[in-house]
Amino acid sequence: MIVRTRPAYFCGVLLGCALVSVPLHLAAQHAASPVPVRRVFPSVRADLLLDRDVGAQVAVGGAVAAAYNVRLAADAGVGGVRRAARWEPAGRLDLLARWLSDPFRQSRWGINAGGGIGIRVEADRAPRTVAIVTVGVEGRGDGRWVRGVEAGMGGGFRVGLTLRRPASRRR
């Protein structure tokens, strides 16, 4: 679904402001910890994009915890699309809210679902704003990184492999 109106840009700015303004924790609600608490959780992903043309991108990003089972995330990706028998450069910026079914890693697998907006940029086309929905599965991880697979719609179909850095004992 492609959204080509100015209100979509307003929604993007509003979601970005919400991502930045979320209180990361309230001091009165948490005991002092000698271990530094990570506030932004980095992520890396590789995506295959299937739209009018086939493309591939790698992206880096970060997420903050909005609630114990909700993460607000931003990803920036670069790559290319195959058009007219050659590769053209492409990029994206995504702002998403993800819901986690098992944030405390009590099960071997955890399901997540998300939604948000993104901006797609391609070499010979005007930037476009798209609505994004995703669903994914994450493993338990090795304590430092959680691996997962995600599929979604947003300017076409996409499927990707993810590596996310979680808080201790969380997804």
Phi and psi in degrees as a GROMACS rama.xvg file:
@    title "Ramachandran Plot"
@    xaxis  label "Phi"
@    yaxis  label "Psi"
@TYPE xy
-105.493  127.851  ILE-2
-108.282  120.393  VAL-3
-117.258  27.9438  ARG-4
-108.943  160.014  THR-5
-63.3851  -34.4297  ARG-6
-58.4986  -25.9713  PRO-7
-64.8801  -38.0257  ALA-8
-65.8274  -38.9446  TYR-9
-60.7218  -42.9861  PHE-10
-62.1679  -38.3399  CYS-11
-63.6633  -44.0309  GLY-12
-65.0232  -41.7967  VAL-13
-62.9095  -44.0648  LEU-14
-65.516  -39.5278  LEU-15
-62.6288  -42.1072  GLY-16
-64.3022  -39.9536  CYS-17
-63.7789  -38.0694  ALA-18
-62.6595  -39.9445  LEU-19
-77.4857  -33.4376  VAL-20
-90.4098  2.11823  SER-21
-68.4658  126.604  VAL-22
-66.3537  125.486  PRO-23
-74.7905  -37.9779  LEU-24
-166.717  154.953  HIS-25
-100.792  126.567  LEU-26
-58.7782  -35.8691  ALA-27
-69.5144  -19.5041  ALA-28
-92.0452  -10.0477  GLN-29
-126.108  139.506  HIS-30
-72.9601  152.545  ALA-31
-63.653  135.753  ALA-32
-120.136  130.615  SER-33
-71.2765  -19.849  PRO-34
-88.5809  130.949  VAL-35
-61.6175  138.737  PRO-36
-93.1592  126.894  VAL-37
-78.1612  130.162  ARG-38
-102.224  -34.2025  ARG-39
-114.091  128.618  VAL-40
-104.2  112.269  PHE-41
-71.91  158  PRO-42
-147.391  154.749  SER-43
-134.291  142.001  VAL-44
-147.725  156.533  ARG-45
-128.777  127.879  ALA-46
-124.554  144.358  ASP-47
-104.916  124.352  LEU-48
-110.711  128.797  LEU-49
-121.022  102.652  LEU-50
-127.333  -141.079  ASP-51
-59.7584  -31.7344  ARG-52
-128.129  156.566  ASP-53
-85.3776  139.341  VAL-54
-144.771  167.858  GLY-55
-141.736  142.579  ALA-56
-145.557  152.619  GLN-57
-114.154  146.949  VAL-58
-141.097  151.046  ALA-59
-124.03  153.755  VAL-60
-169.171  -168.705  GLY-61
-152.946  160.605  GLY-62
-138.464  152.465  ALA-63
-123.37  150.687  VAL-64
-83.2629  118.571  ALA-65
-89.7173  -29.2571  ALA-66
-152.577  176.705  ALA-67
-63.1782  -24.6984  TYR-68
-124.62  19.5757  ASN-69
-129.369  131.762  VAL-70
-121.746  136.51  ARG-71
-100.767  124.947  LEU-72
-129.087  150.91  ALA-73
-131.258  133.413  ALA-74
-129.369  140.833  ASP-75
-123.387  127.933  ALA-76
-127.902  152.586  GLY-77
-134.383  152.781  VAL-78
172.836  -142.499  GLY-79
-153.424  166.048  GLY-80
-124.663  146.844  VAL-81
-93.2769  115.346  ARG-82
-141.683  131.53  ARG-83
54.159  45.8283  ALA-84
64.2468  23.5305  ALA-85
-151.149  161.227  ARG-86
-89.9558  132.467  TRP-87
-114.364  141.915  GLU-88
-66.8021  147.609  PRO-89
-149.504  158.57  ALA-90
-152.496  172.45  GLY-91
-157.448  158.485  ARG-92
-135.415  121.718  LEU-93
-118.903  137.888  ASP-94
-120.927  117.681  LEU-95
-132.083  153.962  LEU-96
-113.592  126.226  ALA-97
-115.493  134.031  ARG-98
-100.774  133.41  TRP-99
-109.276  130.644  LEU-100
-77.1131  -26.441  SER-101
-139.128  73.3363  ASP-102
-68.6143  -19.9668  PRO-103
-100.775  12.6629  PHE-104
55.7766  45.6522  ARG-105
-83.9725  -20.6377  GLN-106
-112.798  162.597  SER-107
-66.492  -37.3137  ARG-108
-118.329  144.693  TRP-109
-126.796  135.464  GLY-110
-96.7699  142.521  ILE-111
-133.416  154.648  ASN-112
-140.526  144.987  ALA-113
-148.027  170.407  GLY-114
-159.058  157.144  GLY-115
172.099  -152.769  GLY-116
-131.968  160.459  ILE-117
-147.436  160.615  GLY-118
-118.269  124.985  ILE-119
-105.162  133.13  ARG-120
-125.866  127.5  VAL-121
-127.649  156.934  GLU-122
-55.398  -48.8469  ALA-123
-111.807  20.0664  ASP-124
-130.382  157.163  ARG-125
-70.9268  147.365  ALA-126
-58.3074  145.321  PRO-127
-133.547  145.364  ARG-128
-97.1779  134.777  THR-129
-130.909  149.934  VAL-130
-86.8952  142.096  ALA-131
-126.706  135.916  ILE-132
-130.581  140.324  VAL-133
-137.678  158.892  THR-134
-143.324  140.682  VAL-135
-151.022  170.762  GLY-136
-131.19  134.37  VAL-137
-122.229  146.929  GLU-138
-85.6525  -176.265  GLY-139
-73.6506  -31.0938  ARG-140
88.1404  174.55  GLY-141
-106.088  12.4404  ASP-142
98.6905  -26.3924  GLY-143
-109.109  -37.6377  ARG-144
-134.642  143.898  TRP-145
-111.792  123.44  VAL-146
-92.7374  147.93  ARG-147
-158.365  171.424  GLY-148
-127.107  137.591  VAL-149
-137.139  142.512  GLU-150
-129.567  149.95  ALA-151
-168.245  176.192  GLY-152
-121.783  141.791  MET-153
167.709  92.4667  GLY-154
74.0669  27.0944  GLY-155
120.807  -178.536  GLY-156
-87.3916  142.927  PHE-157
-140.282  146.589  ARG-158
-135.73  138.36  VAL-159
-149.271  161.3  GLY-160
-103.633  136.885  LEU-161
-124.732  149.393  THR-162
-129.644  119.59  LEU-163
-123.398  142.207  ARG-164
-93.5037  112.494  ARG-165
-92.4725  169.954  PRO-166
-70.1245  162.578  ALA-167
-60.9562  134.268  SER-168
59.2315  30.101  ARG-169
-137.792  169.868  ARG-170
